[in-house]
Amino acid sequence: MVKRPKMENMERLKQKKILITGGAGFIGSNLANELASQNNKVIVVDDLSSGKKDNLTLRNGSGQANITFYKADVRSKKIAEIFKKEKPQIVYHLAARPLVQDAYKNPYEVIEVNVMGTVNVLEACRKQKGIESIVVVSSDKAYGKAKELPYKENHPLQGDHPYDVSKSAADLIAKTYFTTYGLPIKITRFSNVYGPGDANFSRIIPDIIEAVIKNKELQIRSDGKMIREYTYIKDIVSGCIKLSSHNANFGEAFNFGSENILNVLDVIKKSESALGKKINYKVLNITKNEIPAQYLDWSKAKDILGWKPETSIEKGIQETHDWFKNYFINEKK
Ligand SMILES: NC(=O)c1ccc[n+]([C@@H]2O[C@H](COP(=O)([O-])OP(=O)(O)OC[C@H]3O[C@@H](n4cnc5c(N)ncnc54)[C@H](O)[C@@H]3O)[C@@H](O)[C@H]2O)c1
């Protein structure tokens, strides 16, 4: 198991029964570990298609097993049975196929997991009494292309391509379970998230750090000019916890982003200065249909939840680099 940096000054939830779908993945496991360390009873449901059980520390501060794990597909009947058995008070739905390139290759499966998986989880929630809060994790990709930036929460959801449209659809479906059935839903729309625990090398920060540690050439699939907003995992976890602790604004979406609005070449420069190393890279310019620029207005989360991102990109990249050094050592064992 690879250790992660401590999440200081984190908002707390205590002694709740919390079910997290996709909880063995990058964002889900960081959230699950943090909630377990705060003395909540955490239940992770994941099919392990990309997540790893090893990402879960499975112990709280007193050494007790605080995370119960179920291997299950979010599209399956098992989901309703797990809800019935565990009776969670708080639900976070993160399970998804989250990679844009995967969605181009496998649109049927990605759309089915991201859309029908969400419907299946929300159906289980609908049949379960006593749920206080359901957070459905959406994405800035749900907005599609924008004429005006930054995106505000009232921007129409109009993804054009398979991954983006799967997130637009799941986001709208989540809202309907509030509007039609009164479920206590809230929706998060994250910018690009990075940090310890993300070993998806089709994402730029893991890719850069791998190139640095393995001393190899970094190949940039885009033209290097795409602008994205990069938010550190610790800030995303704190946003998720604040959102489910806040007992109002049900049925609404919240953007979570940062001050780091950068193109790919800027991310390389930031990484060079954070890590004190020169990065050798080549621009391939082979990607198609990428949204040229995306960033969020997250003032709603700031004003209503009192949330703001705390981690500078330099510190975030250094902590991620430290995590990857151990990750590659463990990989060799
Ligand atoms: N990482 C980002 O930059 C980012 C940005 C915005 C939104 N999101 C959203 O956050 C969520 C988590 O993304 P992540 O980056 O942690 O990805 P991830 O791939 O690390 O985690 C997704 C998890 O879902 C699980 N999963 C996939 N299909 C499943 C299925 N059919 N049934 C059960 N479990 C299944 C995987 O095994 C994995 O553990 C996703 O909903 C994603 O769309 C991520």
The ligand as a Gaussian input file, in Angstrom:
#p B3LYP/6-31G(d) Opt

LIG

0 1
 N      -10.334000      12.748000     -12.065000
 C      -10.867000      13.839000     -12.602000
 O      -10.159000      14.735000     -13.090000
 C      -12.375000      14.039000     -12.592000
 C      -12.880000      15.312000     -12.939000
 C      -14.259000      15.501000     -12.927000
 C      -15.098000      14.472000     -12.565000
 N      -14.582000      13.239000     -12.255000
 C      -15.508000      12.173000     -11.870000
 O      -15.104000      11.653000     -10.616000
 C      -15.464000      10.269000     -10.535000
 C      -14.263000       9.436000     -10.111000
 O      -13.237000       9.568000     -11.088000
 P      -11.723000       9.131000     -10.812000
 O      -10.857000      10.113000     -11.476000
 O      -11.541000       8.831000      -9.391000
 O      -11.657000       7.798000     -11.694000
 P      -11.217000       6.292000     -11.309000
 O      -11.245000       5.505000     -12.570000
 O       -9.957000       6.322000     -10.526000
 O      -12.421000       5.827000     -10.365000
 C      -13.641000       5.314000     -10.848000
 C      -13.959000       4.081000     -10.036000
 O      -15.211000       3.535000     -10.496000
 C      -15.073000       2.122000     -10.610000
 N      -16.026000       1.647000     -11.626000
 C      -15.963000       1.813000     -12.975000
 N      -17.007000       1.202000     -13.563000
 C      -17.750000       0.639000     -12.565000
 C      -18.934000      -0.132000     -12.534000
 N      -19.578000      -0.464000     -13.666000
 N      -19.411000      -0.534000     -11.338000
 C      -18.755000      -0.233000     -10.180000
 N      -17.614000       0.487000     -10.146000
 C      -17.120000       0.918000     -11.326000
 C      -13.621000       1.875000     -11.001000
 O      -13.151000       0.572000     -10.686000
 C      -12.908000       2.965000     -10.187000
 O      -12.537000       2.480000      -8.919000
 C      -16.061000       9.889000     -11.881000
 O      -17.462000       9.968000     -11.794000
 C      -15.525000      10.975000     -12.802000
 O      -16.357000      11.164000     -13.919000
 C      -13.231000      12.998000     -12.247000

